[in-house]
Amino acid sequence: MNKYRTHLLKDINETLAGQDVVVSGWVENIRDHGGVLFLDLRDETSTLQTVSNDDDMFKGIAKESVVKLTGKIRRREEGTENDRISTGNVEMVVDSLEMLGSCVHELPFEIMTSKQTKDDVRLKYRYLDMRNEAVKKNMVLRSDILHFLRNKMYDLGFTEVQTPILTASSPEGARDFVVPSRLFKGKFYALPQAPQIYKELLMVGGMGKYFQIAPCFRDEDARADRTLEFYQLDMEMSFVEEDEVLEVGESIFYDTFTKFSNKEVSKPPFRRIAYRDAMEMYGSDKPDLRNPLIIKDASVVLKDTTFGPFKKSTIKVIVCDGIGENSNSWFNEIVDYASSIGMPGIGYITLMSDGSLKGPIDKFLSDEERKNLIHEFDMKENSVMFFIANRNKLHAQKFAGLIRNELGRKMNLIDNNKLELCIINDFPMFEFDEQTKKWEFCHNPFSLPHGGIKDYEEKDPGEILAYQFDFVCNGNEMASGAIRNHDLDSLAKGFEIVGYSREEVENRFKSIFTAFKYGCPPHGGMAPGIDRLIMLIQDEPNLREVQAFPTSASGADLMMGSPATLMPIQLKELGIKVVEEDKNE
């Protein structure tokens, strides 16, 4: 018999009344009720009220100490039951107590309310924060979801393969975390941003259907939906077309959300929206479809405008019904929001009961423009039309998308009991960087263009579309995927457009350019984000809430004290010299 416990607390109930038991756990609270002492004991499964008539039994014991209790289970007196805990109908009369681990420091926060504590304090003492039931529940749920996903992938015929953590740096994507080599001085490994090349090489190796729960590392500024280290359900399949990959993704998301969430989930097949349509209608490639507002283009209707800010601009409009009588302060908040996101201003007009328009933009419109705006965009009495204009079309789209989100929030249009999924596909292969004045890959450089190498040879880069897609839920990117380009000449041509010579590309991606010469099957895959999936299921505000030991928002590990300086002997072994920054420069 285990000397520390005969039962987990979750198994203590009325059937054990009159029996002796041994339990162990953490002291959650001690209460003195006029000569009767109560100690609430917590283990990893539940909480149990224990009681003693011995004044010295619980003397000197600090909260959160670890103790072993021996005693007898009895039913609670009628009217004293506690239906908030699984053991609420019984209590334990303690015969003996053994201290297993004293809590000798003052607690930095109360365990029961740790989620109300500042993040930096919580993360510094994450092991204490984890004792909070809500925090622990996230960790347990994460385990359950990973278990479910692994079983599902096996059921779908996938083979689990672990790929290396120490790999080569990539010229594309985010910044790499680099690891210096002791044996090869002056050379560096990199932590994988994703197992992209390895999973394609597995297809060359004939694995057919691969998956893993893959750790990924990106040296980016942290934010609510992005951390330095995260996990994804990485997968790849040979001899597939885009629809087959999408169907696997639909099955994974639908089955996982319906099993672990009580919210209404979009049923497969999910709505598919081309990237350019998403930018036109929603101003984002991550649209929140719970928001019914649609962005429309008024550039043609207002092509002859005399209003300065609209001239030679892309003009987007959003019509909101039934808000014309809202207070001036309500509209001022929209104006303030527009200013906060970098817009020079936002105009709006209201359709009045007599058919006239009212608002700061009205005086700049001709009668013909008024008539066309009302007709083309189906304005009703008390409708308000918001104008977003910019000479850069992409900027106009993105600003309109942000205004759409803010209007949806302020108008209470978002149903928080829904998980609305869609697939954004047909991404552009390239996008033009206005700062560098050169073409860059819009998404994944290994994606297949719709027309293969002919697209690279015959089309303007801005017109080339890729078999590239994202799964999106409630405005969050949940997974990215693509059909891969397995033609070496086509791959090299794509990199040439963004400024790399074939020689440079072959040197950078030597493994893939060598492997593909031995016969590479058509293949494609995707990678749902594990952390983001759990974050949505649990309605958590950021990814750190569903990770066991996350870094802070600044990227520092406050608990372990990293990043940290190395000892001189370690730097010497690695052939590294740290150059101090000159603060006077």
N, C-alpha and C positions, 0 to 999 in steps of 0.2 A: 504494500500500500504506500502511496506517496505520502511522505511525512508532513508535507505542507498543506494538503487539502484532500478531503474525501469527496468534495463536490465543488463545482463551479457555482457561483452565486445564481446564475440563471436557472439552475436545476433545483434550487431550494423552493419548496412549496408546501402546501398543506399535507401532502402524503408523507412528509418526513416529520410531522408533528410527533413529539415524544422521543425522537431519535437523537443520538449524539452525533455531531458532525465536527469536522475540522475545516476551517476556511482561512484563506489568506488574501490580503489585498492592501489597499491604501486607505488611510483614515481620512474620510471626507469631512467629517464634522463630529464634534463632541458637544452634547447638550446636558445640562443639569436641571432636572425637573423636580426640585424639592426632595433630594435624597435618592432619587432614581436617576442613574446616569445612562445616557444613550450614546452609542458610538455608531455612526453610519460608516459601514465598510464598503469599499468599491473595488471590484476586480475588473478584468477586461470584458466581462459579460453583463454585469448588472450591479445593483447596490442592495445592501441588506442592512436593516436596522438591528443593532444588537443592544442588549440591556444588561446592567449590573446593579446590584444593591450594595456592592462593596465600594466605599468611597475612594479607596486607594487603587482600584483596578485600572482606571484610565488616567491616573495622576501623572502629570509631567509629559504626557504624550502630545507631540505637536501634530497639527494637521499635515497630511500627505506623508506621514511616516508609514512604513510597511510593517504590518503585524500579522501574526498567526493567532487565530482564536479557536478555542475548543469550547464546545458547549452543546446545549440542547435546543432544538427547534420547538416553538410553541405557536399556536394561533394567536393573533392579536385580539385584544378585547374589541367587542362590537363597537363600531363608531370610530375606531382609531386606524382603520385600514387606509392604505395609500395606493390608489389605483394608478399613480404616475410611475410606479416601478413594478417590475415583474414579480418581486417578492413581497408586494405590499400587504398580503393577507397574513404574513407570519413575521416572527422576529426570533432572534437567537438569545438565549440566556447564557451569558459567558461564564465559564468555569475557570478558564485560564487564558492568559495572554502572553505571547512571546514576541519580543521586539526583533524584527528581521532587518530593518533598515531605518535608522532615525532620520528625520528631516531636521537638520541642524541649522539651516539658514532660514531667514525670513523669506517668505514667498514673494517674488517680484510682482505677482498679481494673483487674484483669486481664480482658481481653476474653473469654477462654474461660469465666470464672466470673462474668461480670457479673450474671447473674440472682440470684446469692447476695448481691449488694450491696444496701444500703439503697435504697429506692425514690427518695428525694429526691436521692441522689447519681446514681443511674442517669438520672433525668429531667433533671438539670442538664447531664449530658453524654450526652444521648440519642443523638447522632451516633456516639459511641463504643460505647454499648450496642448500637446497631443492627449493629455489626460482628460481634456474637455470632451464631453460626449459627442458634440457636434463635429469637432475636429477629427476625433477617432472614427466617427461614422464615415467620413469622407475617405479615410485610409482603407477601411474595411470594404467600402463600396468599390474603391479602385481595384482591390484584389478580386472582388466578385466579377467585375466587368472584364478584367484581364483573363480570368478563368473562362468566362463565357466566350470571349472573342477567340481565345485559343481553340476551344472546342469547336466553335463554328468554322474556323479556318480548316481544321482537320476534317470536319464533315464535308466541306466543299472540295476536299481533295488536295489541299495545299501541303507542302512540306516545310517545316520550320528549319531555318538555317541561320546561324549567327555569323555575321560578317565582322571584320576587324574594327577595332576602335582606334588603333594607330594607323593612319593612312597618309595619303599625299595631299598637299594643299591644292585647291582648285582656283582657277582664275576667275570663275564666275560666282555669282550669288553674294552672300553676306561675308563678313570677315571671318577668317578661320581662327580657332584657338590652336596655337602652334606649340609643339613639344620638342625641345632641343634634344639632339642625339648625343650621348656620351661617346659612343664608339665611332660615330661619323661626325667629327667636329665641324661646325659650320653648316650642318644640314639639320633639317627639321621635319618631324612628322606633323600631321594635323589631325585634330579630332574631327570626325565626320559630321558635316552639316546634314547629310542624309546618305544612305547606302546606295546612291544612284548608280555608280559605275559597277559596284559589286553585284547588284541585283541583275544588271544587264549581262554581266559576265556569267552569272548563274544560268541565264537563258541560253547563252552560247554553250554552256556545259551540259545542256539537256535536262535541267531540273524541272522544266515544264511549268510548275506552279509553286512559287516560293512565297514565304512570309516570315516575318519576325516582329517582335515588339522591340523596335529599334530606338536606342538613345541617340539623340541628335544634339549638336552643339553649335551655337552661332554667337559670335562676339558682336552682339547688337545691344543697343540701349534697351533696357527692360521697360515693359509697360504692362498694363493689366492683362492683355491677352498674349504676351510674349515674354519668355524667360530665357536665360542663357542656355539652359539644358531642358530638353523636353523629350517626350516619347511619342512615337507614331507606329501605327499598325502598317508596316511596310509590306507591299506585295507586288509581285510581277508575274505575268502569264505569257506563255508563248502561243503563237498561232491564234491570236485573238484580234477582233476588230473593236472599235470604240464601244459599241453597244454592249458587248459582252462584259467589258470592264465596268461599265456604268451599272449594269444589272447586279454585279457582285457588290458594288458600293451601295446600291439601293437596299439590297438585302441586309447588309451589315448595319447600316444606319437605322433602318426601320425596325429590325428585330431587336437591336440594342436599346433604342429609345423606348419601344413599347414594353420591353421587359423591365427596364429600370426606372421609367418615368411614368407618372400618372397623367401627363399632359396629352392633349390630342396631337397626334403625329401625322404628317402628310403621308398618304399612302402611295406606294410605287404604282406606276412609274412617276417619278418626280418631274415637275415642270422643267423643261429645258429652255434656256434663254441664251441666245447668242450674245457674246460680249458686247458688241456694238449696240444691240437692242437694250441690254441692261444699262449701259451708260446713258442711252437716250431717255429711257423711261424712269430710271431710278437714280441716275447720277453716281452709280457705284457698281463695281463688279462683285460686291457682296451685299446684295439688296435684302432688306428685311421685308419679306412679303406679308407679314402681319399688318403692315401699314398699307392701306388701300390707295393712298395718294399716288398719282401718276404725273410725271413731269412731261410737259409737251413743248414743242418748239414753235415760237411765234416769229421767227426770223423772216419768214416769207410774208406773213400778215403785216409786219411792220417794216418791210423792206424800204419804204419811202419815208420813214420817220424823219422828223426834223429835230427830235430830241437828242442832244449831244451824246449822252452816255449810251444810247442805243445805236448810234450810227456805226456802220461797219462792224457790228458786234453780233455774236451768237446770242439770241434772246430766248431764254427758257421761262416758262410760266407754270405755276402750280395753282389749280383752282380748288378752293376749299369751300364746301357748301355750308350754309347755316351759321356762319360766324361773323356776319356783317355788323351785328349789334354788340359785339364784344367791346370791352372798355378800351379807351385810348392807351392805358397802361399795358394792356395785353399786347397790342400791336407794337408799342414801344419796346417791349421785351424782345420781340422778333427782330426789330431794327438793331437793338443792342447786340443780340446774338450774331447777326450778320456782320457787324463791325468786329466782333471778337474773333471771327474766323478769317478775317482779312478782306472782307468785301468792302468796297468803297461806299456802299449803301444798298438799300433794297426798296423798291417801289411796290405799291399795291393799289388796287381799285376795288370798290364795292358796287354791286348792281343793286340799285334802289328799287322800291316798289313801283315807281313811275317809269322805270326803264332807263333812267339816267345812271351815269357812273359818278362815283364820289371817291376822292382820294388824291394823294399828292401827285400822282402821275397823270390824272385826267386832263389837266390843262395843257399837256403836251401832245394830246391825241387829237386827230382830226375826226370829224363825224364818221367818215368811212372806216377809219381804224376802230372806232368804238363799236360800230355795227359788226364789223368782222370779228373782233375779239369775242363779243358776246355770242355770236353764232358759231364760230369755229370751235370754241372751247366750251360750249354748252353751259354758259353761265345761267344761274337761276337767281330769282330774287333772294337777296341776302348772301349771295356767293361773294367770295373775295378772291381776286387773282393777284398772286405775287409774281414780280418780275425779277429775274436774275440774268444779268447781261455781262458779257466779257468778250473782248476781241480774240481771246484764245478759246477755241471751242472746248477743249478738255477742261480748262479752268471753269468755264461756264457750267459744264456738266457736273463737275465735282462740287462746286458751290451749291448748285441746285439740289444735289443729293443730300448735302448737309442740312439745307433748309427744309427739305422734305422730312428728314429724320426729326428735326426739331419741331416741326408742325405736327407730326404724328404723335410726338410725346406730349406737346401742350394741349392737343385736342383729345387726348386719351383714346387714341385709335388702336393702340397696341394691346392685343390680347395676350397676357402673360401666361395663359393656360394652353398655348399652342406652340408646337415646334414645327415651323414652316420650312420645309426643305425644297431646294431647287438645285439645278445643275447649270452652271454657266459654262458654255463651250465656245468653240470657234474663236479662241483668243488670237489676237494679232501675234505674228511671230516676232516682230520687232516694234520698237517705239523709238521715236527720235528724241534725243536728249538736247534740250535747248541750250544748256550750259556748255556741254562739250562739243555741240554741233556735230554729233555723230549718232549712228544707229546703235541701239543696244537691244539685247534680247528682252522681250517683254516678260517672258516666263522662263521655261526650261529650254536650254539650248539643244537638248537631245530630242525634242519633240519633232514629229513628222509634219512637214508642211502638206497642205491638202493636195497640192499638185506635184509633190516630190521635188526633184532637182529642177524640173522645168520652171517651177515657181521662182526659184532663185535666179534662173537664167533669163526669164522673160518678164517678170513683174517688178514693179516698184516695190521696195521693201515694205512700205506702209500698207500695201494691199495684200500681203501674204498672210494667210490664216493657217493656224496650226491645229492638229488634232490634240488639243490641250483643253483640259476642263478642271473646274473646281466644284466641289460640293459645298453648298452654303446653307446655313440654318440660322434664322433670326438675325441676319446681318453679320454672321460670323463665318469666316472661311474654315471649313471643317476638314477638307482634304483637297489635295491637288493630284492630278494624274494626267496621263497622256499615252497616246500611241507613239512609240519611239521611232526615231529615224535610224534604220539599220544599214543604210547605204552610205559607205565611207565618202564617196565623192560628194554626195549631197550634204553630209555633215560638215565636211571641210568648206564647202561653198557657203554654208550658213555662217560659219565663223569668219570667213573672209569678209562678209558684209559688215561685221562689227569690228573689223580691223586686225584680225589675226591671219597670218600667212599659214598655208597648209603645213609648212615645216614646224611652225610654232605649235599648231594644234596637235600634230602627231607627237611632238615631244611632250606636250602637257598631258595628253591622254594616250600615252604609248600603249597602255594595256588594252584599251578598247579598240584602238586602231590596229593592233596586232591580232587580237582575238577575232574581230569581225572578218578577217581575211581567211579564217578557217571555217566559214559557213555560219552565218547568224540567222536564226529564225525571226520572222516578224514577231514583235512583242509589245506589250504595254502593261501599265500598272498604275497604282495610286498609293496614297499613304494618309489615311485618316489620323488626325491628331488625337491621341488618347487623353491628354490633359484637358483640351478644350471640350471634348465630348463629355467628360465628367463634370466640368465646370457648368455646362448648360443643364445637365440632368439635375445638379444640385442647386442651381440658381445662385452660384457663387459669383462675386464681383470680379475675381481675378484668378489666374492659374495657380498662384501660390497657395490658395486655400485647398487645392486638391493634390499637392505634392508633399511628400513626407518632410524633406529638408530643403526647402527652396532658398535661394539667395534673396537678399533684400531688393528693393526697387532700384538701388544703385548698383546692384551686381555683386555686393559683398556678402560673404558668408559670415555673419556676425557670431555664430555659434562656434565655428571652427577657426575663425580668425584668418580667413583667406579672402583675397590673395595676400600673400605674405612675402617678405624678403627671404632670400636663400642665404645659407651660410657661405662665407668666402670659399671654403673647400669645395662646396657643391658647384659654385660658379666656375671654379678653376677646372674641375673635372669636365664640365660642359664646354669649356673654352669660351665662356661668356664674360664680358665686362659690362657692368652697368654704368652708363654715363649719366651723371646727375644733370638735371635740367638747369640751365642758367636762368635764374629768376629775374636777372637784370635785362635780359633780351626781350 
